[in-house]
Amino acid sequence: MSTHDSLVFLFDVDNTLIDNDRFGADLAARLEERLGAEGRDRYNAIDKEIRKQVGYADYLGALQRLRGQDSDMAYMDLSFFLLDYPFEARRFPGVLEAIDHLRTIGRPVIMSDGDTVFQPRKIRRAGLWEAFREDVLIYIHKEEMLDDMQRRYPADHYVMVDDKPRILVALKKLLGGKVTTVFVRQGHYAAAAGADLEETPPDMTIDSVAELATMGREAFLATA
């Protein structure tokens, strides 16, 4: 893993490689179906509280806390729903082709935030674990782990592909000209982009990861 690369592509997962908003909508619908609107709202409140506490979405932890000491079959059904969810059907079109292309000019790596159980499973079920050849990093706050990332994947230059403006701004401020930031306009974080990107605009803006399959090496080194 410590082989020095000339160019490393760092990819977010949720709403960058897979449609996580669609997953969230499907989960909300299943929660309402099995537990009613009140149960759905209680889950959402717990989810919000946990995100504030740990810094990432803990879907299984929220369900566990919602269940309490109950043994209703509805909670088991929701467990199966989460663990068996077909994330491969939520992978955005053209993602695998883009990764194959970028591997010819650099090293693609997933750098995601998330828990240590559900997030790896999501990545694997989406077909991304194999596509990235197990080059996967999952942190709690990835913008705080850049030293660890660079130790694991040393490179002359990095490209960060993400739908979250705050992540792109943070990496640009910390790595400067050593990183090219690519803003993917997908999902609710991208839709809410505003002042952060005005102050520190991304180096590139695309509508989908599929667009990367048409770009050559030079396009990503313009900020180097």
C-alpha positions in Angstrom: 0.0 0.0 0.0 2.9 2.3 0.6 4.2 2.3 -3.0 4.7 5.9 -4.1 2.4 7.0 -6.9 2.6 10.0 -9.1 -1.1 10.6 -9.0 -3.7 9.4 -6.5 -7.5 9.9 -7.0 -9.4 10.1 -3.7 -13.1 9.3 -3.9 -15.9 10.0 -1.5 -18.7 7.3 -1.6 -22.1 8.7 -0.6 -23.7 10.8 -3.3 -20.4 10.7 -5.2 -20.2 7.1 -6.3 -23.6 5.9 -5.1 -27.0 7.6 -4.8 -27.2 7.7 -1.0 -30.1 10.1 -1.0 -32.2 7.4 -2.8 -31.1 4.9 -0.2 -32.2 7.3 2.5 -35.6 7.8 0.9 -36.1 4.0 0.6 -35.1 3.6 4.3 -37.6 6.3 5.3 -40.4 4.5 3.4 -39.6 1.1 5.0 -39.5 2.7 8.5 -42.9 4.2 7.9 -44.3 1.0 6.5 -43.1 -1.1 9.4 -43.3 1.4 12.3 -45.6 4.1 11.1 -44.8 7.8 10.7 -44.1 8.2 14.5 -41.6 5.4 14.3 -39.9 6.9 11.3 -39.7 10.3 13.0 -38.3 8.7 16.2 -35.6 7.0 14.1 -34.7 10.3 12.4 -34.4 12.0 15.7 -32.1 9.3 17.0 -30.1 9.3 13.8 -29.6 13.1 14.0 -28.5 12.8 17.7 -26.0 10.1 16.9 -24.5 12.0 13.9 -24.0 14.9 16.2 -22.2 12.7 18.8 -20.0 10.6 16.5 -19.7 12.6 13.3 -21.2 10.1 10.9 -24.4 8.2 10.1 -24.7 5.0 12.2 -27.7 3.3 10.6 -27.4 0.1 12.6 -26.8 2.0 15.8 -29.8 4.2 15.3 -32.0 1.1 14.7 -30.6 -0.6 17.8 -31.3 2.4 20.0 -34.8 2.7 18.5 -35.6 -0.9 19.3 -34.7 -0.6 22.9 -35.6 -3.9 24.6 -38.4 -4.8 22.1 -38.5 -8.0 20.1 -41.0 -6.9 17.4 -40.4 -8.6 14.1 -40.5 -5.2 12.4 -37.0 -4.4 13.8 -35.6 -7.7 12.4 -37.2 -6.8 9.0 -35.5 -3.4 9.1 -32.2 -5.1 10.0 -32.5 -7.3 6.9 -33.4 -4.3 4.9 -30.2 -2.4 5.9 -27.8 -5.4 5.6 -29.2 -6.7 2.3 -29.9 -3.4 0.6 -28.9 -3.6 -3.1 -26.4 -0.8 -3.2 -25.1 -2.0 -6.6 -28.4 -0.7 -8.0 -27.7 2.7 -6.5 -24.2 3.0 -8.1 -24.3 6.0 -10.4 -24.0 5.2 -14.2 -20.4 5.3 -15.6 -18.6 4.9 -12.2 -16.9 1.7 -13.0 -15.8 2.9 -16.4 -14.4 6.1 -14.9 -12.4 4.1 -12.3 -11.0 1.8 -15.0 -9.9 4.9 -17.0 -8.4 6.7 -14.1 -6.4 3.6 -13.2 -4.5 4.0 -16.5 -3.1 7.4 -15.3 -3.1 7.1 -11.5 -4.3 5.1 -8.5 -8.0 5.3 -7.5 -8.6 5.1 -3.7 -11.8 5.4 -1.7 -11.6 7.9 1.2 -14.9 7.9 3.0 -16.3 8.8 6.4 -18.5 6.3 8.2 -18.7 3.5 10.8 -16.6 0.4 10.7 -19.4 -2.1 9.9 -22.1 -0.7 7.7 -19.9 1.6 5.5 -17.5 -1.2 4.4 -20.5 -3.5 3.7 -22.2 -0.7 1.6 -19.0 -0.2 -0.4 -18.6 -4.0 -1.0 -22.3 -4.5 -2.0 -22.1 -1.6 -4.4 -19.3 -3.4 -6.2 -16.8 -0.7 -5.3 -14.5 -2.8 -3.0 -13.5 -4.9 -6.0 -13.4 -2.0 -8.4 -10.9 -0.1 -6.2 -8.9 -3.3 -5.5 -9.4 -3.0 -1.8 -7.8 0.5 -1.7 -10.3 1.8 0.8 -10.0 4.2 3.7 -12.9 4.9 6.1 -12.4 7.5 8.7 -14.7 9.5 11.1 -13.5 12.9 9.9 -11.3 12.3 6.8 -10.2 15.9 6.6 -8.4 15.4 9.9 -6.6 12.2 8.7 -4.6 13.6 5.8 -1.3 12.6 7.4 -2.5 9.0 7.7 -3.8 9.1 4.2 -0.5 10.4 2.8 1.5 7.8 4.8 -0.7 5.0 3.3 -0.8 6.4 -0.2 2.2 8.7 -0.8 1.9 10.6 -4.1 3.2 13.6 -5.9 -0.3 14.9 -6.4 -3.8 14.1 -5.2 -7.3 14.6 -6.7 -10.2 14.7 -4.3 -13.6 13.9 -5.8 -16.5 14.8 -3.4 -20.0 16.1 -3.3 -19.5 17.9 0.1 -18.2 21.5 -0.3 -16.7 21.6 3.2 -14.5 18.6 2.5 -13.1 20.1 -0.7 -12.5 23.5 1.0 -10.7 21.8 3.9 -8.4 19.7 1.7 -7.6 22.7 -0.5 -6.7 24.8 2.6 -4.6 22.0 4.0 -2.9 20.6 0.9 -2.9 23.7 -1.3 -1.4 23.0 -4.8 -0.8 19.4 -4.0 -4.5 18.6 -4.4 -6.9 19.2 -7.2 -10.5 19.4 -5.9 -13.3 18.1 -8.0 -16.9 19.1 -7.0 -19.6 16.6 -8.0 -23.0 18.3 -8.2 -25.0 15.4 -6.9 -27.1 15.0 -3.7 -28.4 17.3 -1.0 -25.0 18.6 0.2 -24.1 19.7 -3.4 -27.5 21.3 -3.8 -26.9 23.3 -0.6 -23.5 24.5 -1.7 -23.0 28.2 -1.1 -20.6 30.5 0.7 -17.9 27.8 1.2 -17.4 27.3 -2.5 -17.6 31.0 -3.2 -14.7 31.6 -0.8 -12.6 28.6 -1.9 -13.9 27.4 -5.3 -13.2 23.9 -6.5 -10.6 23.4 -9.2 -13.1 21.5 -11.3 -16.9 21.0 -11.2 -18.6 18.0 -12.8 -22.2 16.7 -12.9 -21.2 13.1 -12.5 -18.2 10.9 -11.9 -18.8 9.4 -15.4 -17.3 12.6 -16.9 -13.9 11.7 -15.5 -13.6 8.9 -18.0 -13.1 11.5 -20.7 -10.3 13.4 -19.0 -6.6 13.0 -19.4 -3.8 13.3 -16.9 -3.0 16.9 -17.7 -6.5 18.0 -16.7 -5.9 17.0 -13.1 -2.5 18.5 -12.8 -3.4 22.1 -13.8 -3.3 23.2 -10.1 0.0 21.4 -9.4 
